[in-house]
Amino acid sequence: MKYILVLMFALFLNACAIFGDPTELDDTKGWTAEHIYAEGQAKMFDKDYDKAVKYFGKLESRYPNGRYAAQAQLETAYAHYKDQDPVLCVAAADRFIKLHPNHTNVDYAYYLKGLAVFNERGVIEKLTEQQISDRDPRALRDSFASFKELATRYPNSKYTKDAMQRMVYLSNSLSEHELHVARYYMKRQAYVAAVNRCKYVLEYFPQSPMVEQALVIMISAYDLLSLDDLKNDTLRILKTNYPNSQMFGKGVSTDERVWWKFWESLH
């Protein structure tokens, strides 16, 4: 008898693995949309984000045209965000934006997209406390783009002020990353590549405090490339916008080849 019970239990587990747990599939049978939504919210409160996503998914599939469907989609994005899954969060937010471009809460979807990527950090980054400017810039650019779209489309949104503050932080971090690469190119004598990195900072982050350093590196690169016209034009821009730059301070060598290597001290 004991072996029969064990066999039956094994068959039951095998059936669950193939077809799914029947209690899992039927636990919302007969529930209203409001009931399912409330259960999803309860799971969010309990930090059981996987289960919350399942409830919100059932709600949307069962009541696709109901008043809770759109909110369930947005809650799904938020659940993925809280679960620290930026990829699924962005995908859910993008889906909400595509399906509901005129929804009253679409500004929050844009904000959530930027926030998900902004807070993304890998295991190694967490262990080493790596600076944000040392991270892969693609994710930072994606975050900046989402915040920028929010600020452009919805300037009066309650999320825009915070988004703009994060944009300033991101622009500074991204420009710092670009200059880090530019210095590397300078040391490798890849002067044209260094100039291109600096131009990127001037074009996309003109308010960044890294602009002064970008101009200094460009002056040095142009000098080493013997492009005197471009060097002098850039020097004129530096003098006009940064008359108190350290480059013009006392004690700086008048030997051009030493003076133009002042960029090496900019870290």
C-alpha positions, 0 to 999 in steps of 0.5 A: 500500500505504501508503494502504491501511495508513493507511485500515485504521488510521483505520478501527480508530481509528474502531471503537475510538471507537464500540465501545471498545478491545477490549483495554480490554474484555477485559483482565480476562476470566477473572480472579478477583475477587481478581485484579481487586481486586489490580489496582485496588489497584495502580492506586491505588498508582500514583495512576491513580484513573480506572483503579482505579475501572474495575477496581473497577466491573468487579469489582462487576459481575462478582462482585456477591455476592462478598466483594470487592464491598462493599470495591470499592464503598468503594474506589471512594469512596476513589479519587474522594476521592483524585482530588479529586472530592467529588461522586462520592466522596459519591455512592459513599459514600452508595451504600455506606451504602444497600447496606450499612448494617450493614457493619463499615466503614460508619463509614468511609463516613460519615467519607469523606463529611465529609472529601471536602466538608471538603477541597473547594476551588475553583480561585479559592479555591486561588489566593487562599488564601480562608479557609474561613469565606468559602466557600459554607456549604452544603458546610461544613454538609454536611461538618458533618452527615456528621461529626455523623452519624458521631459520633452513630451510631458514638461508638466509631469510630476516626474519631470523634475526628478527626471531632469535631475537624473539627466544632469547626473547622467550627462556628467557621467557619460561625458566623463566616460567619453573623456576617459576614452579620449585620454586613452586614445591620446596616450595611444597617439590616436589623436583623431579618435580622441578629437571625435570623443571630445566632439561628442561631449560638446555636441550632446552634453554642452552643459557638462562641466567636462566641456572645458577638459574636452576643449583642452584635449582637442587643442592638444590633439590638433597641435600634435596633428599640426592642424594649427587653424583648428587648434587656434579656433578651439583655443579661442573658444576655450578662452571665451568660455573659460577665461579662468581655465587652469591652462591660462594660470601662472606657472604654466610652461610657455613651451608649447609641446609641454603646455599642450600636454596639460590635458594629462593632468585632467583626471 
